Amino acid sequence: MKLPLCPYCGARFLYPDVKRSMGAKTGTCPHCGKRFRISAGRGLAALLPAALLVLFGVDWFLLCIPDMNLLYLLAVTAAGVAAAYFLIPYTVRYRPL
Ligand SMILES: [Zn+2]
């Protein structure tokens, strides 16, 4: 997984740029000035089920530990969700209009 590139000139975008562009349908390359379509790549369809599966597995594993408390379990789950959320910009793809 990697951050999207401009489909025209191949310019790289920084993580905050990609994150900011996620709410929009189209964007403009600051490098070549051309407009592109912003879409969720195939990676997103793979990331979400994989993240849920891993989290479910980790929670299940933690539940087997005696004296496991719910707070710890929730913290681990929240950290997992945050990690998956952090990875979403890496699944975004920029395509020519
Ligand atoms: Zn460009």
Backbone and ligand atoms as CSV (ligand in chain L), in Angstrom:
chain,resi,resn,atom,element,x,y,z
A,1,MET,N,N,0.847,-1.191,0.000
A,1,MET,CA,C,0.000,0.000,0.000
A,1,MET,C,C,0.882,1.240,0.000
A,2,LYS,N,N,0.466,2.206,-0.834
A,2,LYS,CA,C,1.198,3.465,-0.835
A,2,LYS,C,C,0.239,4.611,-1.106
A,3,LEU,N,N,0.712,5.821,-0.866
A,3,LEU,CA,C,-0.109,6.993,-1.098
A,3,LEU,C,C,-0.314,7.178,-2.602
A,4,PRO,N,N,-1.450,7.806,-2.990
A,4,PRO,CA,C,-1.727,7.974,-4.430
A,4,PRO,C,C,-0.746,8.936,-5.088
A,5,LEU,N,N,-0.565,8.750,-6.389
A,5,LEU,CA,C,0.263,9.650,-7.197
A,5,LEU,C,C,-0.643,10.372,-8.189
A,6,CYS,N,N,-0.197,11.504,-8.698
A,6,CYS,CA,C,-0.934,12.196,-9.758
A,6,CYS,C,C,-0.932,11.290,-10.989
A,7,PRO,N,N,-2.129,11.029,-11.586
A,7,PRO,CA,C,-2.191,10.119,-12.743
A,7,PRO,C,C,-1.560,10.724,-13.997
A,8,TYR,N,N,-1.290,12.027,-13.977
A,8,TYR,CA,C,-0.738,12.682,-15.166
A,8,TYR,C,C,0.774,12.818,-15.082
A,9,CYS,N,N,1.258,13.403,-13.977
A,9,CYS,CA,C,2.694,13.678,-13.904
A,9,CYS,C,C,3.397,12.806,-12.870
A,10,GLY,N,N,2.630,12.027,-12.127
A,10,GLY,CA,C,3.252,11.136,-11.151
A,10,GLY,C,C,3.734,11.821,-9.888
A,11,ALA,N,N,3.270,13.064,-9.661
A,11,ALA,CA,C,3.686,13.802,-8.473
A,11,ALA,C,C,3.234,13.075,-7.209
A,12,ARG,N,N,4.063,13.139,-6.190
A,12,ARG,CA,C,3.723,12.519,-4.920
A,12,ARG,C,C,2.907,13.483,-4.074
A,13,PHE,N,N,2.030,12.930,-3.262
A,13,PHE,CA,C,1.254,13.736,-2.337
A,13,PHE,C,C,1.593,13.316,-0.923
A,14,LEU,N,N,1.588,14.282,-0.019
A,14,LEU,CA,C,1.899,13.987,1.378
A,14,LEU,C,C,0.653,13.462,2.082
A,15,TYR,N,N,0.883,12.736,3.139
A,15,TYR,CA,C,-0.205,12.136,3.911
A,15,TYR,C,C,-1.312,13.143,4.256
A,16,PRO,N,N,-0.963,14.340,4.806
A,16,PRO,CA,C,-2.040,15.298,5.141
A,16,PRO,C,C,-2.810,15.756,3.909
A,17,ASP,N,N,-2.140,15.879,2.770
A,17,ASP,CA,C,-2.821,16.280,1.531
A,17,ASP,C,C,-3.858,15.244,1.134
A,18,VAL,N,N,-3.460,13.981,1.182
A,18,VAL,CA,C,-4.354,12.892,0.784
A,18,VAL,C,C,-5.537,12.835,1.739
A,19,LYS,N,N,-5.258,12.982,3.030
A,19,LYS,CA,C,-6.307,12.917,4.037
A,19,LYS,C,C,-7.323,14.037,3.809
A,20,ARG,N,N,-6.826,15.222,3.496
A,20,ARG,CA,C,-7.695,16.371,3.266
A,20,ARG,C,C,-8.544,16.157,2.005
A,21,SER,N,N,-7.973,15.476,1.003
A,21,SER,CA,C,-8.666,15.299,-0.275
A,21,SER,C,C,-9.748,14.235,-0.203
A,22,MET,N,N,-9.750,13.448,0.875
A,22,MET,CA,C,-10.642,12.293,0.927
A,22,MET,C,C,-12.120,12.648,0.886
A,23,GLY,N,N,-12.493,13.825,1.395
A,23,GLY,CA,C,-13.903,14.208,1.392
A,23,GLY,C,C,-14.379,14.670,0.031
A,24,ALA,N,N,-13.446,14.999,-0.856
A,24,ALA,CA,C,-13.800,15.559,-2.156
A,24,ALA,C,C,-13.891,14.475,-3.223
A,25,LYS,N,N,-14.591,14.818,-4.333
A,25,LYS,CA,C,-14.723,13.865,-5.441
A,25,LYS,C,C,-13.592,14.040,-6.446
A,26,THR,N,N,-13.172,15.300,-6.605
A,26,THR,CA,C,-12.088,15.589,-7.536
A,26,THR,C,C,-11.047,16.466,-6.851
A,27,GLY,N,N,-9.855,16.498,-7.424
A,27,GLY,CA,C,-8.793,17.330,-6.888
A,27,GLY,C,C,-7.965,17.877,-8.019
A,28,THR,N,N,-7.096,18.831,-7.701
A,28,THR,CA,C,-6.216,19.415,-8.704
A,28,THR,C,C,-4.777,19.185,-8.269
A,29,CYS,N,N,-3.969,18.735,-9.208
A,29,CYS,CA,C,-2.567,18.499,-8.909
A,29,CYS,C,C,-1.835,19.835,-8.803
A,30,PRO,N,N,-1.154,20.117,-7.693
A,30,PRO,CA,C,-0.429,21.380,-7.560
A,30,PRO,C,C,0.798,21.425,-8.471
A,31,HIS,N,N,1.161,20.279,-8.998
A,31,HIS,CA,C,2.363,20.164,-9.809
A,31,HIS,C,C,2.087,20.521,-11.269
A,32,CYS,N,N,1.089,19.830,-11.882
A,32,CYS,CA,C,0.805,20.043,-13.305
A,32,CYS,C,C,-0.514,20.778,-13.519
A,33,GLY,N,N,-1.297,21.002,-12.438
A,33,GLY,CA,C,-2.527,21.776,-12.542
A,33,GLY,C,C,-3.707,21.040,-13.152
A,34,LYS,N,N,-3.540,19.747,-13.441
A,34,LYS,CA,C,-4.641,18.984,-14.032
A,34,LYS,C,C,-5.548,18.430,-12.938
A,35,ARG,N,N,-6.817,18.225,-13.343
A,35,ARG,CA,C,-7.794,17.731,-12.386
A,35,ARG,C,C,-7.901,16.214,-12.463
A,36,PHE,N,N,-8.108,15.596,-11.322
A,36,PHE,CA,C,-8.251,14.139,-11.281
A,36,PHE,C,C,-9.407,13.757,-10.370
A,37,ARG,N,N,-9.854,12.533,-10.532
A,37,ARG,CA,C,-10.946,11.985,-9.751
A,37,ARG,C,C,-10.342,11.272,-8.539
A,38,ILE,N,N,-10.967,11.478,-7.381
A,38,ILE,CA,C,-10.471,10.826,-6.166
A,38,ILE,C,C,-11.380,9.637,-5.859
A,39,SER,N,N,-10.818,8.475,-5.782
A,39,SER,CA,C,-11.657,7.313,-5.519
A,39,SER,C,C,-11.017,6.414,-4.473
A,40,ALA,N,N,-11.878,5.663,-3.806
A,40,ALA,CA,C,-11.379,4.669,-2.860
A,40,ALA,C,C,-10.842,3.499,-3.677
A,41,GLY,N,N,-9.606,3.185,-3.494
A,41,GLY,CA,C,-8.994,2.099,-4.252
A,41,GLY,C,C,-9.488,0.748,-3.781
A,42,ARG,N,N,-9.028,-0.283,-4.472
A,42,ARG,CA,C,-9.418,-1.630,-4.092
A,42,ARG,C,C,-8.907,-1.969,-2.692
A,43,GLY,N,N,-7.846,-1.256,-2.273
A,43,GLY,CA,C,-7.231,-1.521,-0.972
A,43,GLY,C,C,-8.209,-1.368,0.172
A,44,LEU,N,N,-9.156,-0.420,0.039
A,44,LEU,CA,C,-10.103,-0.168,1.127
A,44,LEU,C,C,-10.987,-1.384,1.368
A,45,ALA,N,N,-11.424,-2.017,0.284
A,45,ALA,CA,C,-12.277,-3.199,0.399
A,45,ALA,C,C,-11.535,-4.342,1.087
A,46,ALA,N,N,-10.204,-4.334,0.990
A,46,ALA,CA,C,-9.411,-5.372,1.628
A,46,ALA,C,C,-9.045,-4.972,3.055
A,47,LEU,N,N,-8.821,-3.673,3.252
A,47,LEU,CA,C,-8.360,-3.185,4.559
A,47,LEU,C,C,-9.403,-3.384,5.652
A,48,LEU,N,N,-10.658,-2.996,5.358
A,48,LEU,CA,C,-11.673,-3.020,6.411
A,48,LEU,C,C,-11.961,-4.431,6.937
A,49,PRO,N,N,-12.228,-5.405,6.053
A,49,PRO,CA,C,-12.450,-6.766,6.592
A,49,PRO,C,C,-11.206,-7.307,7.290
A,50,ALA,N,N,-10.015,-7.003,6.757
A,50,ALA,CA,C,-8.781,-7.489,7.370
A,50,ALA,C,C,-8.608,-6.891,8.759
A,51,ALA,N,N,-8.888,-5.586,8.885
A,51,ALA,CA,C,-8.749,-4.913,10.175
A,51,ALA,C,C,-9.733,-5.496,11.189
A,52,LEU,N,N,-10.978,-5.717,10.745
A,52,LEU,CA,C,-11.992,-6.277,11.643
A,52,LEU,C,C,-11.608,-7.685,12.093
A,53,LEU,N,N,-11.089,-8.449,11.150
A,53,LEU,CA,C,-10.709,-9.823,11.448
A,53,LEU,C,C,-9.575,-9.856,12.470
A,54,VAL,N,N,-8.578,-9.013,12.256
A,54,VAL,CA,C,-7.435,-8.950,13.172
A,54,VAL,C,C,-7.899,-8.521,14.559
A,55,LEU,N,N,-8.759,-7.482,14.593
A,55,LEU,CA,C,-9.251,-6.977,15.876
A,55,LEU,C,C,-10.053,-8.045,16.613
A,56,PHE,N,N,-10.892,-8.733,15.854
A,56,PHE,CA,C,-11.709,-9.785,16.449
A,56,PHE,C,C,-10.800,-10.872,17.022
A,57,GLY,N,N,-9.771,-11.219,16.250
A,57,GLY,CA,C,-8.823,-12.235,16.691
A,57,GLY,C,C,-8.074,-11.818,17.942
A,58,VAL,N,N,-7.634,-10.551,17.966
A,58,VAL,CA,C,-6.885,-10.048,19.124
A,58,VAL,C,C,-7.786,-10.020,20.357
A,59,ASP,N,N,-9.018,-9.524,20.188
A,59,ASP,CA,C,-9.960,-9.477,21.309
A,59,ASP,C,C,-10.246,-10.880,21.841
A,60,TRP,N,N,-10.401,-11.804,20.933
A,60,TRP,CA,C,-10.686,-13.189,21.319
A,60,TRP,C,C,-9.525,-13.758,22.123
A,61,PHE,N,N,-8.312,-13.455,21.647
A,61,PHE,CA,C,-7.110,-13.908,22.318
A,61,PHE,C,C,-7.020,-13.291,23.721
A,62,LEU,N,N,-7.309,-12.004,23.817
A,62,LEU,CA,C,-7.214,-11.308,25.104
A,62,LEU,C,C,-8.253,-11.825,26.086
A,63,LEU,N,N,-9.418,-12.224,25.560
A,63,LEU,CA,C,-10.486,-12.727,26.435
A,63,LEU,C,C,-10.084,-14.038,27.117
A,64,CYS,N,N,-9.140,-14.745,26.498
A,64,CYS,CA,C,-8.692,-16.014,27.059
A,64,CYS,C,C,-7.733,-15.807,28.221
A,65,ILE,N,N,-7.223,-14.589,28.367
A,65,ILE,CA,C,-6.297,-14.310,29.465
A,65,ILE,C,C,-7.110,-14.062,30.728
A,66,PRO,N,N,-6.800,-14.776,31.795
A,66,PRO,CA,C,-7.525,-14.542,33.057
A,66,PRO,C,C,-7.258,-13.119,33.557
A,67,ASP,N,N,-8.195,-12.556,34.277
A,67,ASP,CA,C,-8.082,-11.211,34.836
A,67,ASP,C,C,-8.046,-10.130,33.755
A,68,MET,N,N,-8.422,-10.471,32.536
A,68,MET,CA,C,-8.470,-9.448,31.504
A,68,MET,C,C,-9.624,-8.515,31.830
A,69,ASN,N,N,-9.367,-7.220,31.818
A,69,ASN,CA,C,-10.477,-6.315,32.098
A,69,ASN,C,C,-10.970,-5.625,30.832
A,70,LEU,N,N,-12.213,-5.219,30.894
A,70,LEU,CA,C,-12.902,-4.689,29.719
A,70,LEU,C,C,-12.253,-3.399,29.225
A,71,LEU,N,N,-11.721,-2.629,30.152
A,71,LEU,CA,C,-11.112,-1.355,29.788
A,71,LEU,C,C,-9.917,-1.588,28.869
A,72,TYR,N,N,-9.106,-2.580,29.217
A,72,TYR,CA,C,-7.929,-2.904,28.426
A,72,TYR,C,C,-8.361,-3.386,27.045
A,73,LEU,N,N,-9.397,-4.211,27.044
A,73,LEU,CA,C,-9.929,-4.753,25.794
A,73,LEU,C,C,-10.413,-3.615,24.875
A,74,LEU,N,N,-11.110,-2.660,25.485
A,74,LEU,CA,C,-11.626,-1.523,24.724
A,74,LEU,C,C,-10.485,-0.665,24.187
A,75,ALA,N,N,-9.425,-0.502,25.007
A,75,ALA,CA,C,-8.276,0.305,24.596
A,75,ALA,C,C,-7.592,-0.332,23.391
A,76,VAL,N,N,-7.430,-1.654,23.437
A,76,VAL,CA,C,-6.799,-2.375,22.328
A,76,VAL,C,C,-7.656,-2.245,21.067
A,77,THR,N,N,-8.972,-2.391,21.216
A,77,THR,CA,C,-9.885,-2.281,20.083
A,77,THR,C,C,-9.836,-0.868,19.491
A,78,ALA,N,N,-9.840,0.138,20.372
A,78,ALA,CA,C,-9.785,1.527,19.912
A,78,ALA,C,C,-8.479,1.792,19.170
A,79,ALA,N,N,-7.380,1.236,19.671
A,79,ALA,CA,C,-6.080,1.415,19.022
A,79,ALA,C,C,-6.097,0.765,17.639
A,80,GLY,N,N,-6.737,-0.388,17.533
A,80,GLY,CA,C,-6.840,-1.084,16.253
A,80,GLY,C,C,-7.661,-0.301,15.250
A,81,VAL,N,N,-8.778,0.255,15.718
A,81,VAL,CA,C,-9.633,1.061,14.840
A,81,VAL,C,C,-8.871,2.301,14.385
A,82,ALA,N,N,-8.122,2.918,15.302
A,82,ALA,CA,C,-7.329,4.104,14.970
A,82,ALA,C,C,-6.267,3.756,13.932
A,83,ALA,N,N,-5.644,2.584,14.063
A,83,ALA,CA,C,-4.611,2.152,13.127
A,83,ALA,C,C,-5.209,1.949,11.738
A,84,ALA,N,N,-6.403,1.326,11.678
A,84,ALA,CA,C,-7.072,1.099,10.400
A,84,ALA,C,C,-7.447,2.444,9.774
A,85,TYR,N,N,-7.926,3.371,10.612
A,85,TYR,CA,C,-8.313,4.690,10.142
A,85,TYR,C,C,-7.095,5.420,9.571
A,86,PHE,N,N,-5.946,5.249,10.229
A,86,PHE,CA,C,-4.702,5.869,9.794
A,86,PHE,C,C,-4.272,5.345,8.421
A,87,LEU,N,N,-4.622,4.104,8.132
A,87,LEU,CA,C,-4.189,3.471,6.881
A,87,LEU,C,C,-5.084,3.811,5.681
A,88,ILE,N,N,-6.282,4.345,5.951
A,88,ILE,CA,C,-7.239,4.595,4.867
A,88,ILE,C,C,-6.662,5.467,3.741
A,89,PRO,N,N,-5.935,6.579,4.050
A,89,PRO,CA,C,-5.379,7.380,2.939
A,89,PRO,C,C,-4.480,6.575,2.005
A,90,TYR,N,N,-3.914,5.486,2.498
A,90,TYR,CA,C,-3.045,4.665,1.654
A,90,TYR,C,C,-3.844,3.844,0.632
A,91,THR,N,N,-5.163,3.798,0.800
A,91,THR,CA,C,-5.986,3.042,-0.149
A,91,THR,C,C,-6.627,3.965,-1.193
A,92,VAL,N,N,-6.491,5.297,-0.993
A,92,VAL,CA,C,-7.081,6.255,-1.933
A,92,VAL,C,C,-6.289,6.238,-3.237
A,93,ARG,N,N,-7.017,6.324,-4.365
A,93,ARG,CA,C,-6.344,6.395,-5.658
A,93,ARG,C,C,-6.840,7.596,-6.438
A,94,TYR,N,N,-5.944,8.242,-7.148
A,94,TYR,CA,C,-6.291,9.358,-8.014
A,94,TYR,C,C,-6.322,8.850,-9.440
A,95,ARG,N,N,-7.443,9.103,-10.147
A,95,ARG,CA,C,-7.590,8.638,-11.530
A,95,ARG,C,C,-7.864,9.811,-12.443
A,96,PRO,N,N,-7.471,9.675,-13.717
A,96,PRO,CA,C,-7.726,10.755,-14.684
A,96,PRO,C,C,-9.227,10.989,-14.826
A,97,LEU,N,N,-9.623,12.238,-15.034
A,97,LEU,CA,C,-11.047,12.552,-15.224
A,97,LEU,C,C,-11.503,12.136,-16.625
L,1,ZN,ZN,ZN,0.250,16.212,-11.739
